[in-house]
């Protein structure tokens, strides 16, 4: 199942970690929610294969630890989403469609 592109309407912003919005529900370690707004990563389905980190030309993503999560114990966090140039490479290379980039979404800097 891919990330919900309407997560802003369907989820509640519950926190902020590493300077990035967290959209619930969150119940660690299994449910980690969606991280980011303009560049959003569904931590519940992210496999941490690293393709987004490798392909992003402006280094939007950084690894963060997610110990105990059933998919992977690290995730690609959009820590520098304000640097995003909307090239969509991260969206294209994600094997599980865990990333959504929307230039019109609230939070665009």
C-alpha positions, -999 to +999 in steps of 0.1 A: +000+000+000+014+034-010+016+066+010-017+084+013-013+116-008-041+132+012-026+125+045-029+162+056-067+158+055-068+122+067-043+123+096-036+146+125-002+163+130+008+149+164+044+160+169+076+173+154+109+153+154+143+163+140+125+195+128+100+175+107+062+172+112+049+139+124+015+128+112-003+101+132-013+077+143+020+069+161+024+039+184+061+029+184+077+007+175+052-006+150+033+025+139+055+055+132+032+076+110+042+099+082+072+123+085+074+156+066+049+178+048+062+190+015+083+158+012+064+131+031+077+097+040+054+070+053+077+054+080+053+025+084+061+012+049+096+026+043+120-003+037+151+018+041+167+006+009+185+040+006+175+048-030+160+081-021+192+091-002+214+081-031+193+098-058+183+130-042+205+158-057+200+182-028+203+158+002+168+161+015+170+128+034+189+117+065+189+083+083+171+082+116+170+052+140+136+034+144+145+005+167+120-024+167+101-014+136+091-046+117+102-032+082+135-017+091+154-002+121+163+030+102+142+053+080+149+080+055+137+112+072+131+143+051+151+164+075+160+190+048+127+191+030+131+229+026+159+221+001+136+200-022+136+211-058+106+190-068+126+168-091+105+137-079+135+114-082+128+101-047+092+093-056+104+075-087+130+053-070+111+043-039+102+006-044+072+007-020+058+041-029+065+054+006+073+090-005+051+117-018+063+152-029+037+179-035+049+214-043+014+228-035+011+212-001+011+234+030+044+237+046+063+245+014+091+268+023 
